[in-house]
């Protein structure tokens, strides 16, 4: 989480438009609201009602406003135009404290990343936190990592950071920036 937030701080500015593609408990949504300030806009997505409720509650508690949708991140393009988004954050895996049977899956995750790349404006950034393990986590991690190698190097820079000396499948951070249109 720390790496993802530091990455986004570098690219997102006050007044920007950002997306929390996997709202979860709302922490990234609140973080993005802090970055964009009162004049910016944040929208968030999650497929679990529990996550949407948690995110809305945290936003209210912290005094921020954002649009939070009970919808898949694969539908982000319905809410944002191509090349309009300064930052997108993803957390792949399952909802902390939630039902582990409900989690992200490789096909939808890759589709959402690809869609997000098209939504990023020039110098827009994406942060991916890949939590793997469990029943489908390794399969999803492997598929996402393979997909990342296919992203057009003439338009995007992709950076992968892993914790090599931590046990129990620590999360993998991926930072992506749109260098050229």
C-alpha positions as CSV (number, residue, x, y, z in Angstrom):
1,X,0.0,0.0,0.0
2,X,2.8,2.4,0.9
3,X,4.5,1.9,-2.5
4,X,1.2,2.4,-4.4
5,X,0.4,5.6,-2.5
6,X,3.9,7.1,-3.0
7,X,3.6,6.2,-6.7
8,X,0.3,8.0,-7.0
9,X,1.5,11.1,-5.1
10,X,4.1,11.6,-7.8
11,X,1.5,11.7,-10.6
12,X,-1.8,12.9,-9.2
13,X,-2.4,16.6,-8.5
14,X,-5.1,18.7,-7.0
15,X,-8.0,19.1,-9.4
16,X,-7.4,15.7,-11.2
17,X,-9.9,13.0,-12.0
18,X,-9.1,9.6,-10.5
19,X,-10.6,6.1,-10.2
20,X,-10.5,3.6,-7.4
21,X,-11.2,0.5,-9.5
22,X,-11.5,-1.8,-6.5
23,X,-13.0,0.2,-3.6
24,X,-12.7,-2.5,-1.0
25,X,-12.9,-0.8,2.4
26,X,-12.5,2.7,0.9
27,X,-8.9,3.5,1.9
28,X,-7.7,4.1,-1.6
29,X,-10.8,6.1,-2.4
30,X,-10.2,8.4,0.6
31,X,-6.5,8.6,-0.4
32,X,-7.3,9.7,-3.9
33,X,-9.8,12.3,-2.6
34,X,-7.0,13.7,-0.4
35,X,-4.8,14.0,-3.5
36,X,-7.3,15.6,-5.8
37,X,-8.7,18.0,-3.2
38,X,-12.0,19.8,-3.3
39,X,-11.8,20.7,-7.0
40,X,-11.0,17.2,-8.2
41,X,-13.2,14.1,-8.7
42,X,-12.9,10.5,-7.6
43,X,-15.1,7.6,-8.6
44,X,-14.9,4.1,-7.1
45,X,-16.2,0.7,-8.1
46,X,-16.7,-2.6,-6.3
47,X,-18.8,-5.7,-7.0
48,X,-19.7,-6.3,-3.4
49,X,-22.4,-4.3,-1.6
50,X,-20.4,-4.6,1.7
51,X,-17.5,-2.8,0.0
52,X,-19.6,0.0,-1.3
53,X,-21.2,0.5,2.1
54,X,-17.8,0.5,3.8
55,X,-16.4,3.0,1.3
56,X,-19.3,5.4,1.6
57,X,-19.1,5.2,5.4
58,X,-15.4,6.0,5.4
59,X,-15.8,8.8,3.0
60,X,-18.5,10.3,5.2
61,X,-16.4,9.8,8.3
62,X,-13.4,11.6,6.7
63,X,-15.5,14.4,5.1
64,X,-14.9,13.5,1.5
65,X,-17.2,13.1,-1.5
66,X,-16.8,10.5,-4.3
67,X,-19.2,8.6,-6.5
68,X,-19.2,4.9,-5.4
69,X,-20.7,2.4,-7.8
70,X,-21.8,-1.2,-7.1
71,X,-20.4,-2.3,-10.4
72,X,-17.4,-4.1,-11.9
73,X,-14.3,-2.2,-12.8
74,X,-14.7,-3.7,-16.3
75,X,-17.3,-1.0,-16.8
76,X,-15.1,2.0,-16.0
77,X,-15.3,3.3,-19.5
78,X,-19.0,4.0,-19.0
79,X,-18.0,6.7,-16.4
80,X,-14.8,8.2,-17.9
81,X,-13.6,9.3,-21.4
82,X,-10.4,8.0,-23.0
83,X,-7.3,9.9,-21.9
84,X,-9.2,11.8,-19.1
85,X,-8.0,10.1,-16.0
86,X,-4.9,11.1,-14.0
87,X,-4.8,8.0,-11.7
88,X,-6.3,4.6,-11.3
89,X,-5.7,2.3,-8.3
90,X,-6.4,-1.5,-8.2
91,X,-6.2,-4.1,-5.4
92,X,-6.5,-7.6,-6.8
93,X,-7.6,-10.4,-4.5
94,X,-10.5,-10.4,-2.1
95,X,-12.2,-7.9,0.2
96,X,-10.3,-7.7,3.6
97,X,-12.5,-9.2,6.2
98,X,-15.0,-10.3,3.5
99,X,-16.0,-13.5,1.8
100,X,-12.8,-15.1,0.3
101,X,-14.9,-16.8,-2.3
102,X,-15.7,-13.5,-3.8
103,X,-12.5,-12.2,-5.4
104,X,-11.0,-10.8,-8.6
105,X,-10.4,-13.1,-11.5
106,X,-7.8,-12.9,-14.2
107,X,-10.0,-12.4,-17.2
108,X,-11.9,-9.4,-15.7
109,X,-8.7,-8.0,-14.0
110,X,-6.8,-8.0,-17.3
111,X,-9.8,-6.5,-19.1
112,X,-10.0,-3.7,-16.5
113,X,-6.3,-3.0,-16.6
114,X,-6.5,-2.7,-20.4
115,X,-9.5,-0.5,-20.2
116,X,-7.8,1.7,-17.6
117,X,-4.7,2.1,-19.8
118,X,-7.0,3.7,-22.5
119,X,-8.6,6.0,-19.9
120,X,-5.2,7.4,-18.6
121,X,-4.2,10.8,-19.8
122,X,-0.7,11.7,-20.8
123,X,1.4,11.4,-17.6
124,X,-1.5,9.5,-16.0
125,X,-0.6,6.7,-13.7
126,X,-1.9,3.4,-12.5
127,X,-1.1,1.5,-9.3
128,X,-1.7,-2.2,-9.0
129,X,-1.4,-4.2,-5.8
130,X,-1.6,-7.9,-6.5
131,X,-2.5,-9.9,-3.5
132,X,-2.1,-13.6,-4.4
133,X,-2.4,-16.9,-2.7
134,X,-5.6,-18.8,-2.0
135,X,-7.5,-20.7,-4.6
136,X,-7.2,-18.4,-7.6
137,X,-4.6,-15.9,-6.6
138,X,-1.6,-17.5,-8.1
139,X,-3.4,-18.1,-11.4
140,X,-4.5,-14.4,-11.5
141,X,-1.0,-13.1,-10.5
142,X,0.6,-15.2,-13.2
143,X,-1.9,-14.0,-15.9
144,X,-1.5,-10.4,-14.9
145,X,2.3,-10.6,-14.8
146,X,2.2,-12.1,-18.3
147,X,-0.2,-9.5,-19.6
148,X,2.0,-6.6,-18.2
149,X,4.8,-7.7,-20.5
150,X,2.6,-7.2,-23.5
151,X,1.7,-3.5,-22.7
152,X,3.0,-1.2,-25.5
153,X,6.4,0.1,-24.4
154,X,6.1,3.0,-26.8
155,X,3.2,4.4,-24.7
156,X,3.6,3.1,-21.2
157,X,6.3,2.4,-18.6
158,X,5.6,-0.6,-16.4
159,X,7.5,-1.1,-13.1
160,X,7.2,-4.2,-10.9
161,X,8.3,-4.3,-7.3
162,X,8.3,-7.5,-5.2
163,X,9.3,-8.2,-1.6
164,X,11.8,-11.0,-2.0
165,X,12.5,-11.7,1.7
166,X,9.0,-11.8,3.1
167,X,7.1,-15.0,3.7
168,X,3.5,-15.9,2.8
169,X,3.1,-14.4,-0.7
170,X,3.5,-10.7,0.0
171,X,1.7,-8.4,-2.4
172,X,3.3,-7.3,-5.6
173,X,3.3,-3.6,-6.5
174,X,3.1,-2.5,-10.2
175,X,3.3,1.1,-11.3
176,X,2.3,2.1,-14.8
177,X,2.6,5.6,-16.3
178,X,1.4,6.7,-19.7
179,X,4.5,8.3,-21.2
180,X,3.2,9.1,-24.7
181,X,-0.2,9.2,-26.5
